[in-house]
Amino acid sequence: MLRGDRNKIKIGSRTSIQDNVVIHADPENGVQIGNNVSVGHGAVLHGCRVESNVLIGMNSTVLNGAEIGKNSIVGANALIPEGKKFPENSLIIGVPGKVKREIEKSEIEAIAENAAEYVEFVREYRKK
């Protein structure tokens, strides 16, 4: 569900918003999602910024004013607190979310491949 009645929601190209995701713009913080982002099932993005080439894990929550740097992974069930800013290339896990380590080149490539896979699903569906 997208709720942009109080501020703007911007979603980049080749971005996948999966089942049961809630994206809610806060009056003080719109939502910006970059290109090649995969938002996993059941995630909540509330008034936050997600840079390009990011994987948001299933059932994770990213709160107001939080920022996820490009080429990052937010692990399943993570809770990203209000105003928390994470650098690019981060593996972020836990409650509250913390950087576990810098992600590797192969993981960055896997994020891009995941986004491309969902784009292909759309192409296949449109052929039907």
C-alpha positions, 0 to 999 in steps of 0.5 A: 500500500502506498500512502502519499496523502501527506507528502510525496513518494518517489519510486525509481525505475526497476524497483520492485515493491513486493506483496504486503509492503506499506510505504507511508509518507510522513508530513515532515518526511516524504519517501524516496526510493532509488533505482534497482531497489527490491523491497521484500514482502511485508516491509514498512518504509515510513518517511525515509530515503533508500538509495539505489541498488538496495535490498530491503529484507522481508518484514523490515521497517525503516522509520522517519528520516532514516537513510539507507546508502546505495549498494546496501542490504537491510536484513529481514526483520530489521528495525531502522530507527528514526533519523539513522543514516547508514553509509553505502555498501552496508549490511544492516541487521538487527533490532535496532539495525546496525552495520554488521559489515561492508558488503562484498562485490558479489553481494552488490551484483546479487542485488542488481541481479535480483532487481533485473529478475523482477523486471523480467517477471514484468516483461513475461507477464505483459506477454500473456 
